[in-house]
Amino acid sequence: MFMLLIVCVSTAGCIASTNTAPYELGGTWVSSGNVSIASYNLTLECYGNGTAELTGLVSLKNVSKNINEDLKWAYDQDNTFLLSSENTAISVIMNGDTISLTINPAKMGIANVDIDYELTMTRSPTSPDALIGLWNGTIEGNVSNEVMVDFMTNGTGSISVIYSLDGVEKQELKDMTWEYVDANEYQAVYDSNTASLELFGDRLTITLIPSEFISGASNTPVTILIEPFIVPTPIIESPV
């Protein structure tokens, strides 16, 4: 029953906001405070692969417990996610950089307190240098339009789009500068354009104008989801 309280608090950190995208729960969420006879200090880390880790301390009367729980999270609909363990699943509502959920200790069997409590967690700011490295994705889901973005430690980098035109593979490479704005937001400048970026755990969105990279493409900005680039492991064949 003590663990159920923990799961509930963690759930508060796992659910999304109005018109949120499925990846927006990714990242670090924190909360501390008091709920009736319990106090807590928790950190919820939601990863891009749908797993989550809840750590912290929960105290109930004279009993304290260190929390280190593996959980799962999934997008439900609109601004709602589901956080689950082996025993329960709870809806979490996201509103901007805040997530919330409502718990009732009596209904959950935690304590004889039949009152609804709302728990909230806030998004923890990302590190200014969290973008450093190579990221890749595709424009509008077209696997032939591959985007590679390289963020260097000195605030410079490049944006590269590889695409196919009339059966011929082409590449458009643009130098850029980038900087941290605040919270989980960044911006990159290439040519005369400023691209906005947001980091959600290990998922990054970048807004680009396709026609700047692909001849004949749309002039309307599109938001692209990109992920850390993993260098393929070379296959070493055993000698015959």
MORA-V648087 format. One record per helix or strand. SS is the DSSP state (alpha for helix, beta for strand). FROM is the first residue (numbers start at 1). LEN is the number of residues. If there is no record, write none. Layout:
SS|FROM|LEN  SS|FROM|LEN
This chain:
alpha|2|11  beta|17|1  beta|27|9  beta|38|9  beta|51|10  beta|63|15  beta|80|5  beta|89|7  beta|98|7  alpha|105|4  beta|116|8  beta|133|7  beta|142|10  beta|156|10  beta|168|15  beta|185|6  beta|193|8  beta|203|7  alpha|210|3  beta|221|8
